[in-house]
Amino acid sequence: QKEDIEVTLLPAGHCPGSVMFLFQGENGTVLYTGDFRLAKGEAARMELLHSGTRVKDIQSVYLDTTFCDPKFYHIPSREECLNGILELVRSWTSLSRSHVVWLNCKAAYGYEYLFINLSEELGIKVHVNKLDMFRNMPEILYHITTDRNTQIHACRHPRDDDCFRGNRVPCGMTCRNGTPLHVISIKPSTMWFGERIK
């Protein structure tokens, strides 16, 4: 039996291009979230989730369950996380030009919000291996660089943490003008946070 359905893609806020699927047909409406990260109030502003002034009747929600575990009872907001990272990076990089931060990002995408905000707040561009993957996101290009001579690095992580032997970042940089680097690593990860709340 055939049925016409309408499929609407809604922004999921997880990484660039991530979407939630809203299926609407004669048998009802279904929302499939996939991985998503929405700030409070964002869903309320999504016109396509509403019919007039009220939320559409949704019969089923297929919710991503990565964090459906008691240890993830409290996940701080994106803003809380940003403020904590900003405070740490600002205090570390202000010690000297040889104090460097490595953002140990496990995925290629999804950290754009962090890179842009760190760069805007601190006036320091974030080192990445290549700009190619960001070409379709012009808003971030001003905040990232392939020049290793910066204090914030998000160069791709190695297969293990061997890069910290010799106090260097994954791109191989070990010193600035002959002065050895002092490197701290920040792992922006909800999974990591859930296991190490402090």
C-alpha positions as CSV (number, residue, x, y, z in Angstrom):
1,Q,0.0,0.0,0.0
2,K,1.4,3.4,-1.0
3,E,1.3,6.5,1.1
4,D,2.6,10.0,0.3
5,I,4.7,11.4,3.1
6,E,6.3,14.8,3.5
7,V,9.9,14.8,4.9
8,T,11.2,18.0,6.4
9,L,14.8,18.4,7.4
10,L,15.3,20.5,10.6
11,P,18.7,21.8,11.8
12,A,20.1,19.4,14.5
13,G,22.8,21.8,15.8
14,H,25.3,18.9,16.1
15,C,27.8,19.7,13.4
16,P,27.5,21.6,10.1
17,G,24.8,20.0,7.9
18,S,23.4,17.8,10.7
19,V,19.6,17.4,10.5
20,M,16.6,15.9,12.2
21,F,14.0,14.3,10.0
22,L,10.3,15.2,10.5
23,F,8.1,12.6,8.6
24,Q,4.4,13.6,8.1
25,G,1.8,11.4,6.5
26,E,-1.8,10.1,6.8
27,N,-0.7,7.8,9.7
28,G,0.8,10.7,11.8
29,T,4.0,12.6,12.3
30,V,7.3,11.1,13.4
31,L,10.5,13.0,14.5
32,Y,13.8,11.3,14.1
33,T,16.5,13.3,15.9
34,G,19.8,11.5,15.2
35,D,22.6,13.2,17.1
36,F,21.5,16.7,18.0
37,R,22.4,19.6,20.3
38,L,19.9,22.3,20.6
39,A,20.1,25.2,23.1
40,K,17.0,26.0,25.3
41,G,14.4,27.7,23.2
42,E,15.8,26.7,19.8
43,A,13.1,24.2,19.0
44,A,10.5,26.8,19.9
45,R,11.9,29.0,17.1
46,M,11.7,26.3,14.4
47,E,8.7,27.3,12.4
48,L,8.5,23.9,10.6
49,L,7.9,22.2,13.9
50,H,4.8,24.3,14.5
51,S,1.4,24.5,13.0
52,G,0.2,28.0,13.6
53,T,0.9,28.9,17.2
54,R,1.2,25.4,18.5
55,V,3.7,22.5,18.2
56,K,2.7,19.9,15.6
57,D,1.2,16.7,17.0
58,I,4.0,14.2,16.9
59,Q,3.0,10.6,17.5
60,S,6.5,9.2,17.7
61,V,10.0,10.5,18.5
62,Y,13.0,8.4,17.7
63,L,15.5,10.1,20.1
64,D,19.2,9.7,19.8
65,T,20.2,7.8,23.0
66,T,23.9,8.3,23.2
67,F,23.5,10.0,26.6
68,C,20.5,8.1,27.9
69,D,22.5,7.0,31.0
70,P,22.4,8.2,34.6
71,K,26.0,9.3,34.5
72,F,25.0,12.0,32.0
73,Y,22.2,13.3,34.2
74,H,23.7,16.8,33.9
75,I,25.4,17.9,30.8
76,P,26.4,21.6,31.0
77,S,25.1,23.9,28.3
78,R,27.3,24.9,25.3
79,E,27.7,28.3,26.9
80,E,28.9,26.9,30.2
81,C,31.4,24.7,28.4
82,L,32.6,27.6,26.3
83,N,33.1,29.9,29.4
84,G,35.1,27.2,31.2
85,I,37.3,26.6,28.2
86,L,37.7,30.3,27.6
87,E,38.8,30.9,31.2
88,L,41.3,28.1,31.0
89,V,42.8,29.0,27.6
90,R,43.0,32.7,28.5
91,S,44.8,32.1,31.8
92,W,47.2,29.6,30.1
93,T,48.1,31.6,26.9
94,S,48.5,34.8,28.9
95,L,51.5,33.3,30.8
96,S,53.8,33.6,27.7
97,R,53.8,33.1,23.9
98,S,55.3,29.6,24.6
99,H,52.2,28.5,26.5
100,V,50.1,26.6,23.9
101,V,46.8,24.8,24.0
102,W,46.0,21.7,22.0
103,L,42.2,21.1,21.5
104,N,42.2,17.3,21.2
105,C,39.2,17.0,18.9
106,K,38.2,13.5,18.0
107,A,36.0,14.3,15.0
108,A,36.7,16.4,12.0
109,Y,33.6,18.6,12.3
110,G,31.4,19.9,15.1
111,Y,33.9,22.2,16.9
112,E,33.3,25.3,14.7
113,Y,31.4,27.1,17.5
114,L,34.4,26.6,19.9
115,F,37.0,27.7,17.3
116,I,35.1,30.8,16.3
117,N,34.4,31.9,19.9
118,L,37.9,31.3,21.1
119,S,39.3,33.2,18.2
120,E,36.9,36.1,18.7
121,E,37.3,36.4,22.4
122,L,41.1,35.9,22.6
123,G,42.2,37.3,19.2
124,I,44.1,34.1,18.5
125,K,43.5,32.0,15.3
126,V,43.2,28.2,15.7
127,H,45.7,26.1,13.9
128,V,44.2,23.3,11.7
129,N,45.9,20.9,9.3
130,K,43.9,22.0,6.2
131,L,41.4,24.6,5.3
132,D,39.7,22.5,2.6
133,M,37.1,21.0,4.8
134,F,36.0,24.4,5.9
135,R,35.7,26.0,2.5
136,N,31.9,25.8,2.5
137,M,31.8,27.5,5.9
138,P,33.1,31.0,5.1
139,E,32.1,32.3,8.6
140,I,34.9,30.2,10.2
141,L,37.7,30.9,7.7
142,Y,38.7,34.1,9.5
143,H,39.2,32.2,12.7
144,I,41.4,29.3,11.6
145,T,44.8,29.1,10.1
146,T,47.4,26.6,8.7
147,D,50.2,28.7,10.3
148,R,51.6,26.6,13.2
149,N,52.9,29.8,14.9
150,T,49.8,30.3,17.0
151,Q,48.9,29.5,20.6
152,I,45.8,27.4,20.0
153,H,46.0,24.2,18.0
154,A,43.3,21.9,16.8
155,C,45.5,20.0,14.4
156,R,44.3,16.4,13.9
157,H,45.1,14.2,16.8
158,P,47.6,11.4,16.4
159,R,46.6,7.7,16.9
160,D,47.8,8.0,20.5
161,D,49.2,10.6,22.8
162,D,52.8,10.1,21.9
163,C,52.9,13.7,20.6
164,F,53.2,14.9,24.2
165,R,56.6,13.2,24.6
166,G,58.9,16.2,24.0
167,N,56.1,18.6,24.8
168,R,54.9,19.2,21.3
169,V,51.5,19.4,19.5
170,P,50.4,17.0,16.8
171,C,51.7,19.2,14.0
172,G,55.2,18.6,15.4
173,M,55.8,22.1,16.7
174,T,58.1,21.9,19.8
175,C,59.3,25.5,20.4
176,R,58.8,29.1,19.6
177,N,62.0,31.1,18.7
178,G,64.1,28.5,20.5
179,T,61.9,28.5,23.7
180,P,60.3,25.1,24.4
181,L,56.5,25.0,24.4
182,H,54.4,24.4,27.5
183,V,51.4,22.5,26.2
184,I,48.1,21.7,27.8
185,S,45.5,19.5,26.2
186,I,41.7,20.1,26.3
187,K,39.5,17.3,25.2
188,P,36.1,18.9,24.2
189,S,33.9,15.8,24.6
190,T,30.6,15.1,26.2
191,M,31.6,11.4,26.6
192,W,34.8,12.4,28.4
193,F,32.8,14.8,30.6
194,G,30.3,12.2,31.6
195,E,33.0,10.0,33.1
196,R,35.0,12.8,34.7
197,I,32.6,15.4,35.9
198,K,35.1,17.5,37.7
